[in-house]
Amino acid sequence: MPPGTTIVARDSTEAPAPGVYSICYINGFQSQPGDTSTWLERHPDLVLKADGQPVLDPNWPDEILFDTTSPERRDAILKILQPTLERCAKSGFDAVEIDNLDSFTRSGGMISVDDNIALATAYASRAHALGLAIGQKNAGEFSARLHTTVGFDFAVVEECHRFDECQLYRAVYGESMIDIEYADDLRGTFAEACADPGSPRAMVLRDRRLVADTGTGYVYQHC
């Protein structure tokens, strides 16, 4: 880890980083690329479909959206992902971040924000029961409601400086948030982003592919 690192987020399939606050990444509203075929084969009724075809994330076309539109489907999705939450806790992670809460914005109106908030609430309840904090990811405009209703403890944000969205999260979570900016799309210099009074205290600059520090194109700075 780079010197001065105090927080590390890793995929749920990895071990937590030692000696730092460790956040376990879970894709809670869409499939992970490597798991897409499994969802289609084993759980086709939990995959959102339009005209009989799975609905894809246009930015990540190897990810399909989960169908969160009924209590029965939400319960089934939670049951499938609950062992992942349990693995995060057992491995020694301190918290989880549940990605793609905003999948409803890519559903063509088939999923509502209320559908995803209901599933997020179930994730939060289970995470807290396991002794894990839980972080909000995406849907900044709903932060106040998500913090109060769902029980999110902090926020993990991507490019809030670039899109002028940091205040949506800071107004609710204060400094209990982490922002990741990407070198290929950074607005201005990273020093300028860090100096912006609207930016959170914890901000990281990374390459978009998140390559290892020995890989070509690796970028890492923090403030």
DOZA-196967 format. One line per field, with one value per residue: y, x, z of N, C-alpha, C, CB in turn. Coordinates in steps of 0.2 Angstrom, whole numbers, always signed. Glycine has a CB too. Example, Ala and Ser with C-alpha at 12.3 -4.5 7.8 and 13.67 -1.06 7.14 Angstrom:
2
n_py (-28_-11)
n_px (+66_+64)
n_pz (+39_+35)
ca_py (-22_-5)
ca_px (+62_+68)
ca_pz (+39_+36)
c_py (-16_+0)
c_px (+66_+64)
c_pz (+39_+39)
cb_py (-22_-3)
cb_px (+57_+70)
cb_pz (+45_+29)
This chain:
223
n_py (-6_+12_+24_+31_+27_+24_+19_+6_-1_-16_-30_-41_-54_-54_-53_-43_-28_-27_-18_-6_+3_-7_-9_-18_-23_-25_-29_-25_-23_-26_-38_-45_-45_-57_-66_-65_-74_-85_-79_-78_-91_-98_-90_-83_-77_-67_-57_-42_-39_-33_-34_-48_-49_-48_-33_-22_-14_+1_+7_-3_-16_-29_-32_-36_-30_-32_-38_-29_-27_-32_-38_-52_-55_-46_-52_-64_-60_-55_-66_-73_-65_-64_-73_-68_-55_-61_-67_-56_-50_-61_-62_-51_-38_-21_-14_-13_-8_-6_-7_+1_+6_+15_+9_+9_+21_+16_+8_+10_+15_+4_-1_+7_+20_+18_+4_+0_+6_-1_-14_-10_-6_-19_-24_-16_-18_-32_-31_-23_-31_-40_-34_-24_-9_+1_+8_+21_+21_+30_+38_+52_+62_+57_+56_+61_+54_+41_+40_+42_+33_+20_+18_+20_+22_+30_+37_+31_+38_+42_+53_+65_+78_+81_+81_+91_+87_+84_+91_+85_+74_+78_+86_+78_+67_+73_+73_+60_+52_+46_+50_+46_+51_+51_+49_+51_+59_+70_+86_+100_+101_+88_+94_+106_+101_+95_+106_+113_+120_+113_+100_+83_+78_+66_+61_+53_+50_+40_+28_+24_+10_+4_-2_-12_-7_-10_-10_-5_+12_+15_+25_+35_+46_+55_+65)
n_px (+4_+2_+12_+4_-8_-25_-37_-44_-52_-58_-62_-75_-71_-58_-45_-46_-36_-22_-21_-28_-43_-55_-64_-77_-81_-96_-107_-122_-134_-133_-125_-109_-96_-90_-100_-111_-116_-120_-131_-140_-142_-145_-154_-164_-176_-174_-168_-168_-179_-182_-193_-191_-177_-162_-158_-145_-132_-127_-115_-107_-108_-106_-113_-128_-144_-152_-168_-178_-191_-201_-206_-204_-194_-184_-181_-176_-164_-157_-155_-147_-135_-132_-123_-111_-110_-108_-96_-88_-89_-83_-71_-64_-67_-71_-82_-95_-97_-111_-113_-120_-133_-140_-146_-159_-160_-156_-165_-175_-186_-193_-189_-191_-185_-189_-190_-176_-172_-179_-172_-159_-161_-163_-151_-143_-148_-144_-130_-127_-131_-122_-111_-105_-101_-110_-109_-115_-117_-117_-132_-133_-142_-152_-147_-150_-162_-158_-148_-156_-167_-163_-151_-137_-120_-109_-102_-97_-90_-89_-80_-86_-81_-78_-91_-97_-104_-101_-107_-119_-117_-109_-117_-125_-117_-106_-89_-88_-85_-79_-70_-67_-58_-54_-40_-41_-52_-52_-56_-47_-32_-26_-22_-29_-42_-41_-39_-51_-64_-76_-73_-72_-63_-56_-49_-46_-35_-36_-31_-42_-44_-39_-27_-13_+1_+12_+9_+6_+1_-3_-10_-9_-14_-17_-27)
n_pz (+0_-3_+6_+20_+18_+24_+23_+14_+0_-6_-17_-13_-15_-11_+2_+17_+18_+29_+45_+42_+39_+32_+18_+10_-6_-14_-28_-28_-35_-48_-59_-56_-69_-71_-65_-73_-82_-73_-66_-76_-80_-68_-61_-69_-67_-58_-65_-73_-87_-104_-117_-117_-116_-107_-97_-99_-92_-99_-99_-94_-102_-99_-87_-80_-75_-59_-55_-45_-42_-34_-17_-16_-26_-21_-9_-13_-20_-10_-2_-10_-10_+3_+9_+4_+10_+23_+22_+20_+33_+41_+36_+41_+37_+39_+34_+22_+4_-6_-22_-37_-33_-40_-51_-55_-63_-76_-80_-89_-83_-78_-65_-49_-39_-26_-26_-26_-15_-5_-6_-3_+10_+16_+14_+22_+35_+37_+36_+47_+57_+56_+61_+53_+46_+33_+17_+7_-11_-25_-32_-26_-25_-17_-4_+9_+12_+11_+21_+32_+31_+25_+33_+30_+34_+29_+14_-2_-15_-32_-43_-38_-37_-51_-56_-49_-37_-24_-13_-11_-4_+6_+14_+21_+26_+31_+34_+33_+21_+6_-9_-26_-39_-56_-67_-81_-83_-75_-68_-70_-61_-49_-37_-37_-36_-23_-16_-17_-8_-7_-8_-2_+13_+12_-2_-17_-31_-45_-59_-71_-74_-63_-61_-54_-44_-51_-64_-81_-83_-71_-58_-44_-31_-16_-5)
ca_py (+0_+18_+27_+36_+24_+23_+16_+2_-5_-22_-34_-46_-61_-53_-52_-36_-25_-27_-12_+0_+2_-10_-9_-24_-21_-29_-26_-27_-22_-28_-44_-44_-47_-65_-69_-64_-81_-88_-76_-79_-98_-101_-85_-79_-73_-61_-53_-37_-40_-29_-38_-54_-49_-45_-26_-21_-7_+3_+8_-9_-21_-36_-32_-36_-27_-37_-36_-27_-24_-35_-40_-58_-54_-43_-57_-69_-57_-54_-73_-75_-61_-64_-76_-63_-51_-65_-68_-50_-50_-66_-61_-46_-31_-16_-11_-15_-3_-9_-3_+2_+8_+19_+5_+11_+26_+13_+2_+12_+16_-2_-1_+13_+22_+14_-3_-1_+8_-7_-19_-7_-7_-25_-25_-12_-22_-38_-29_-20_-37_-44_-29_-21_-2_+1_+14_+23_+22_+32_+41_+57_+66_+54_+55_+62_+49_+35_+40_+41_+27_+14_+18_+21_+25_+34_+37_+30_+43_+43_+59_+71_+85_+82_+83_+96_+83_+82_+93_+81_+69_+81_+89_+72_+63_+77_+71_+53_+50_+45_+52_+44_+54_+47_+54_+52_+64_+75_+93_+103_+97_+85_+98_+110_+97_+94_+113_+115_+119_+109_+93_+80_+78_+60_+61_+49_+50_+33_+27_+21_+3_+2_-7_-13_-2_-12_-11_+1_+17_+16_+32_+35_+51_+56_+70)
ca_px (+0_+6_+12_-1_-15_-28_-43_-43_-58_-56_-68_-77_-67_-51_-44_-45_-30_-21_-19_-31_-50_-56_-71_-78_-85_-101_-111_-128_-140_-131_-121_-102_-95_-89_-106_-117_-119_-123_-137_-144_-143_-148_-159_-167_-182_-171_-164_-173_-179_-186_-195_-188_-170_-159_-157_-138_-129_-124_-108_-104_-112_-106_-117_-135_-148_-157_-175_-179_-198_-206_-203_-201_-188_-179_-179_-172_-158_-153_-153_-141_-129_-131_-116_-105_-110_-106_-89_-85_-88_-79_-64_-62_-68_-75_-88_-96_-100_-115_-113_-125_-139_-144_-148_-165_-159_-154_-170_-180_-192_-196_-187_-191_-180_-192_-188_-169_-171_-181_-167_-154_-163_-162_-143_-140_-150_-140_-124_-127_-132_-115_-106_-102_-104_-112_-108_-119_-113_-122_-139_-132_-148_-157_-143_-154_-167_-155_-145_-161_-172_-159_-146_-131_-116_-105_-103_-91_-92_-85_-80_-91_-78_-79_-98_-100_-110_-99_-111_-125_-116_-106_-123_-128_-112_-100_-82_-88_-86_-72_-71_-62_-58_-50_-35_-43_-57_-51_-57_-42_-27_-28_-20_-34_-47_-40_-40_-58_-67_-82_-71_-71_-56_-53_-50_-40_-35_-34_-32_-49_-44_-37_-21_-9_+6_+17_+6_+6_-4_-5_-10_-12_-12_-22_-26)
ca_pz (+0_-3_+12_+22_+17_+30_+21_+8_-2_-10_-19_-8_-16_-8_+9_+19_+19_+36_+48_+39_+39_+26_+15_+6_-12_-17_-33_-25_-39_-55_-59_-58_-75_-71_-63_-77_-85_-68_-65_-82_-80_-62_-58_-74_-64_-54_-70_-77_-94_-108_-123_-116_-116_-101_-97_-98_-90_-106_-98_-92_-105_-96_-81_-81_-69_-55_-55_-38_-42_-29_-11_-17_-29_-17_-4_-16_-21_-3_+0_-14_-9_+10_+10_+2_+16_+29_+20_+21_+40_+43_+33_+45_+34_+44_+31_+15_+0_-11_-28_-42_-31_-45_-57_-58_-69_-82_-81_-93_-80_-75_-58_-46_-33_-20_-26_-24_-8_-1_-6_+1_+18_+18_+14_+28_+41_+37_+37_+54_+61_+56_+64_+47_+43_+26_+13_+1_-17_-30_-30_-21_-24_-12_+2_+16_+13_+11_+27_+37_+30_+24_+38_+27_+39_+26_+7_-6_-21_-38_-47_-36_-39_-58_-58_-44_-33_-17_-8_-10_+1_+12_+18_+25_+29_+33_+31_+33_+14_+2_-16_-30_-45_-61_-70_-88_-83_-69_-70_-68_-58_-43_-32_-37_-33_-16_-13_-17_-1_-7_-9_+5_+16_+9_-10_-21_-39_-48_-66_-72_-74_-56_-61_-48_-44_-55_-70_-85_-83_-64_-55_-37_-27_-11_-1)
c_py (+6_+20_+32_+33_+22_+19_+12_-2_-10_-26_-39_-53_-60_-53_-45_-34_-25_-20_-6_-2_-1_-11_-14_-22_-26_-26_-29_-26_-24_-34_-41_-47_-55_-69_-69_-70_-85_-86_-78_-87_-101_-96_-81_-75_-67_-56_-48_-38_-35_-33_-45_-55_-45_-37_-25_-14_-5_+5_+2_-15_-28_-37_-31_-33_-32_-34_-35_-25_-27_-38_-47_-59_-51_-48_-62_-66_-57_-61_-75_-72_-61_-68_-72_-58_-55_-66_-62_-49_-55_-65_-55_-39_-27_-14_-14_-8_-8_-5_-4_+3_+12_+15_+7_+17_+23_+8_+4_+13_+10_-3_+6_+14_+18_+7_-4_+1_+2_-12_-16_-7_-14_-27_-22_-16_-28_-36_-27_-26_-41_-40_-25_-14_-3_+8_+15_+23_+24_+36_+47_+61_+64_+53_+56_+56_+42_+34_+38_+35_+20_+13_+18_+25_+31_+34_+36_+33_+42_+49_+65_+78_+86_+84_+87_+93_+82_+85_+89_+76_+72_+84_+84_+69_+67_+75_+63_+50_+50_+46_+49_+47_+50_+52_+55_+58_+69_+82_+97_+98_+93_+90_+103_+107_+96_+101_+116_+114_+115_+101_+90_+79_+72_+60_+57_+50_+43_+33_+23_+13_+0_-3_-7_-8_-4_-12_-4_+5_+18_+23_+31_+42_+52_+62_+70)
c_px (+4_+6_+7_-8_-18_-35_-42_-50_-56_-63_-69_-74_-60_-51_-44_-38_-28_-19_-22_-39_-52_-63_-72_-83_-90_-106_-118_-135_-139_-126_-114_-101_-94_-95_-112_-120_-122_-130_-142_-146_-147_-154_-162_-173_-180_-168_-169_-173_-184_-187_-191_-180_-167_-157_-149_-137_-125_-117_-104_-108_-111_-109_-124_-139_-152_-164_-177_-187_-203_-203_-200_-195_-182_-176_-175_-165_-154_-151_-147_-135_-128_-124_-110_-105_-106_-98_-85_-83_-83_-72_-60_-62_-72_-81_-89_-99_-104_-116_-119_-132_-144_-146_-155_-165_-157_-159_-175_-187_-196_-194_-188_-186_-182_-190_-181_-168_-173_-176_-161_-155_-162_-155_-141_-142_-146_-133_-123_-127_-125_-109_-102_-105_-106_-112_-113_-115_-118_-128_-138_-138_-153_-153_-147_-158_-163_-151_-150_-165_-168_-154_-139_-126_-111_-106_-96_-93_-87_-86_-85_-88_-79_-86_-101_-106_-107_-104_-117_-124_-113_-112_-126_-123_-106_-94_-82_-90_-79_-74_-66_-63_-53_-46_-37_-48_-57_-52_-52_-36_-29_-27_-26_-41_-47_-41_-47_-61_-73_-80_-71_-64_-52_-54_-44_-41_-32_-34_-39_-49_-41_-32_-17_-3_+12_+15_+7_+0_-7_-4_-12_-9_-18_-21_-32)
c_pz (+0_+4_+14_+21_+23_+29_+14_+6_-7_-12_-14_-9_-13_-1_+11_+19_+27_+38_+46_+40_+32_+24_+10_+0_-14_-22_-31_-29_-47_-54_-60_-65_-75_-68_-67_-79_-80_-66_-70_-82_-74_-59_-63_-72_-60_-59_-73_-84_-98_-115_-123_-116_-110_-102_-95_-96_-96_-105_-96_-95_-103_-90_-83_-74_-66_-55_-48_-37_-38_-23_-12_-20_-25_-12_-7_-18_-15_-1_-4_-12_-1_+12_+9_+8_+22_+28_+22_+29_+43_+41_+37_+42_+39_+41_+24_+11_-5_-17_-33_-39_-36_-51_-60_-63_-75_-84_-86_-90_-77_-68_-55_-41_-27_-20_-24_-17_-3_+0_-2_+8_+20_+19_+21_+34_+42_+39_+44_+58_+61_+59_+59_+47_+36_+23_+7_-5_-22_-27_-25_-20_-18_-5_+8_+17_+14_+18_+33_+37_+29_+30_+36_+32_+36_+18_+4_-13_-26_-42_-45_-37_-47_-60_-53_-40_-26_-12_-6_-5_+7_+17_+22_+29_+32_+30_+31_+25_+11_-6_-20_-37_-50_-66_-77_-88_-78_-72_-66_-65_-51_-37_-31_-34_-26_-12_-13_-11_-1_-8_-2_+7_+13_+2_-13_-28_-41_-56_-66_-72_-67_-56_-55_-49_-48_-62_-74_-84_-75_-61_-48_-34_-22_-8_+5)
cb_py (+0_+23_+31_+42_+18_+29_+21_-3_+0_-26_-37_-48_-62_-47_-56_-34_-18_-31_-11_+1_+9_-17_-2_-30_-19_-32_-29_-24_-14_-23_-49_-47_-44_-66_-67_-59_-85_-88_-69_-78_-102_-101_-81_-83_-78_-64_-57_-30_-47_-22_-34_-59_-45_-48_-22_-23_-7_+9_+13_-10_-20_-38_-26_-42_-21_-38_-41_-22_-24_-41_-40_-63_-50_-37_-60_-71_-50_-51_-78_-74_-54_-67_-83_-59_-48_-71_-70_-44_-51_-73_-59_-47_-32_-10_-3_-20_+1_-10_-6_-4_+12_+25_-3_+14_+31_+10_+1_+7_+19_-8_-3_+14_+29_+15_-6_+3_+14_-10_-21_+0_-4_-30_-22_-5_-24_-42_-23_-15_-41_-46_-33_-25_+4_-3_+15_+29_+15_+27_+36_+61_+68_+47_+59_+69_+48_+34_+46_+47_+28_+15_+12_+24_+20_+32_+43_+23_+50_+37_+57_+70_+85_+76_+76_+102_+77_+86_+100_+77_+64_+86_+92_+67_+58_+77_+73_+50_+55_+38_+59_+36_+62_+43_+50_+46_+60_+74_+95_+108_+101_+78_+102_+113_+90_+92_+118_+111_+126_+110_+93_+73_+77_+54_+68_+41_+56_+28_+22_+23_+1_-1_-5_-20_+0_-19_-13_-1_+14_+11_+37_+29_+58_+50_+77)
cb_px (-5_+3_+19_+0_-14_-30_-49_-38_-63_-51_-66_-85_-67_-48_-38_-49_-28_-15_-12_-29_-54_-53_-73_-81_-81_-106_-109_-130_-142_-128_-123_-98_-89_-83_-107_-115_-114_-118_-137_-141_-137_-143_-155_-169_-187_-167_-160_-171_-182_-183_-192_-190_-167_-153_-162_-134_-124_-128_-107_-103_-111_-98_-114_-138_-152_-154_-180_-175_-200_-210_-208_-207_-188_-182_-185_-175_-159_-158_-159_-142_-130_-136_-116_-107_-117_-110_-88_-89_-95_-81_-64_-54_-72_-70_-87_-102_-95_-122_-107_-125_-139_-139_-147_-170_-154_-147_-172_-181_-197_-193_-180_-198_-179_-199_-189_-165_-175_-187_-165_-153_-170_-165_-140_-143_-157_-141_-122_-132_-138_-114_-101_-102_-99_-119_-101_-123_-110_-124_-143_-126_-152_-159_-137_-157_-172_-149_-142_-166_-176_-155_-147_-130_-112_-97_-106_-89_-93_-86_-82_-92_-70_-77_-102_-103_-111_-92_-113_-127_-110_-102_-128_-131_-109_-100_-77_-94_-90_-69_-72_-63_-55_-55_-28_-45_-64_-45_-65_-44_-20_-25_-14_-36_-48_-33_-35_-62_-69_-86_-64_-74_-56_-55_-51_-41_-30_-38_-26_-53_-39_-43_-17_-6_+8_+20_-1_+7_-10_+0_-14_-10_-11_-22_-27)
cb_pz (+6_-8_+13_+19_+12_+34_+20_+8_-6_-7_-26_-8_-23_-12_+12_+25_+16_+37_+47_+32_+40_+27_+12_+10_-18_-11_-40_-19_-39_-59_-64_-52_-79_-66_-56_-82_-88_-62_-64_-89_-81_-57_-52_-80_-60_-49_-75_-75_-96_-109_-129_-122_-122_-98_-93_-104_-84_-108_-92_-84_-112_-96_-76_-83_-72_-48_-59_-36_-49_-33_-6_-21_-36_-14_-1_-23_-25_+2_-1_-21_-11_+14_+6_-4_+18_+29_+13_+19_+43_+40_+26_+46_+27_+45_+31_+14_-3_-7_-33_-46_-24_-47_-55_-52_-67_-81_-74_-99_-84_-79_-57_-43_-32_-20_-33_-29_-6_-4_-13_-1_+19_+13_+8_+28_+40_+31_+32_+55_+59_+48_+68_+41_+44_+25_+11_+2_-19_-35_-27_-24_-30_-14_+2_+16_+7_+6_+29_+37_+23_+18_+42_+20_+42_+28_+5_-7_-18_-43_-54_-28_-38_-62_-58_-48_-36_-16_-9_-17_-2_+10_+13_+20_+24_+40_+36_+37_+10_+3_-17_-31_-44_-66_-70_-91_-83_-65_-68_-62_-56_-42_-33_-44_-36_-14_-16_-23_+1_-13_-12_+5_+23_+13_-13_-19_-41_-45_-69_-78_-80_-52_-68_-48_-37_-53_-70_-93_-86_-59_-60_-33_-31_-7_-5)
